[in-house]
Amino acid sequence: MSEQTEGKMGFTGFAETWNGRLAMLGFVIGIATELMTGQGILSQIGLM
């Protein structure tokens, strides 16, 4: 692998930081949606 692509692929600190941030954002949006609608996520998408 060349030096240019070595830091941009795989489990890098940068990628894991953004992955964590987006996961937290998705979790907060999911909880907020449940509070606003009164239904769980599975009910909203028709699985329950």
C-alpha positions in Angstrom: 0.0 0.0 0.0 1.3 3.5 -0.8 1.7 6.1 1.9 -1.1 8.2 0.5 -3.8 5.5 1.0 -2.4 3.9 4.1 -4.1 6.3 6.5 -7.4 6.5 4.7 -8.5 2.8 4.8 -9.3 0.4 7.6 -9.8 1.0 11.3 -8.2 4.4 11.6 -8.8 6.8 14.5 -10.5 9.3 12.1 -12.9 6.7 10.7 -13.8 5.3 14.1 -14.4 8.8 15.5 -16.9 9.6 12.7 -18.5 6.2 13.0 -19.1 6.7 16.7 -20.5 10.2 16.1 -22.9 9.1 13.4 -24.0 6.1 15.6 -24.8 8.4 18.5 -26.7 10.8 16.2 -28.7 7.9 14.8 -29.5 6.7 18.3 -30.7 10.1 19.5 -32.8 10.5 16.4 -34.4 7.1 17.0 -35.2 7.9 20.6 -36.6 11.3 19.6 -38.8 9.7 16.9 -40.1 7.1 19.4 -41.0 9.9 21.9 -42.8 12.0 19.2 -44.8 9.1 17.7 -45.3 6.9 20.8 -44.3 3.8 18.7 -41.1 1.8 18.8 -38.9 1.6 15.7 -40.2 -1.9 14.8 -43.8 -0.7 14.9 -42.9 2.3 12.7 -41.5 0.1 10.0 -44.3 -2.5 10.2 -42.4 -5.4 11.8 -44.6 -5.5 14.9 
